[in-house]
Amino acid sequence: MPEPTIRRKADQEWETWDDPELKARSDVRWKLLISGERTPTADLAMGIAEIAPGAMLIGHRHAHAETYYVTGGTGSIILDGVESEIGPGSAIFIPGNARHETVCTSDVPLAFFYTFPCDSFDEVIYHYED
């Protein structure tokens, strides 16, 4: 049963891709803050991510909708073929199965919160595209 939960960014370790080839193509790191496989929560998975300067989160899609809220750096997102500039204060809704890729265009990491409407981040299956 879900319980009220508080997790602090500073208490979590950064994670990245297990696959070295994917890591080389997509220099991204994240901290999973709320997710049913790690916390006594349900209905929402949430974390923070950073894309390194000049790097990108490569094109992909997943069945779940997703939101981003940018907290630092600047970049661009290509969402279903439409490119938009993003920066601190940008809120982005990504419909389920929408192809998207995100690039950091600043000299500091592009930092953002992300959410998925699911019990656990483990439910989100990424399909990568070039």
Residue, then its C-alpha position, 0 to 999 in steps of 0.5 A: m500500500p502506498e505511503p507518504t514518502i520523502r526522498r532527497k536528491a542529495d541522498q541518491e546516487w547518480e545512475t547511467w546506462d548499463d550498455p557502454e554503446l548507449k552511454a557513448r551515444s547518449d551522455v545522460r545521468w539521472k537520479l530516480l527519486i519516486s518509483g514503486e520498485r524503490t519506494p512505497t509509492a504508486d501511480l507516479a514515477m519521478g526523477i531528475a536527469e542531466i544531459a552533459p554539455g553538447a550531448m543528447l538523449i537520443g531519439h526514443r519513444h515509450a508507451h507512457a506519457e512523460t513530463y519534463y520541467v527544466t531547472g538548469g541549462t539550455g537545450s532543444i527538444i525534437l518532439d514528433g519532428v518539431e524542434s523547440e528551444i528549452g531552458p529553466g522554467s520550460a514545462i514539456f508534455i510528451p504524449g505516449n509513443a511520441r518520438h523525442e530527443t533532447v540536446c544540451t546546447s549550453d556549457v552547463p548540463l541541461a537539468f530537468f525533472y521527469t515524471f511518468p504516470c506509472d507505479s514504477f520506472d521499471e514499467v517504462i520500456y524505451h525504444y531507441e531510434d537513430 
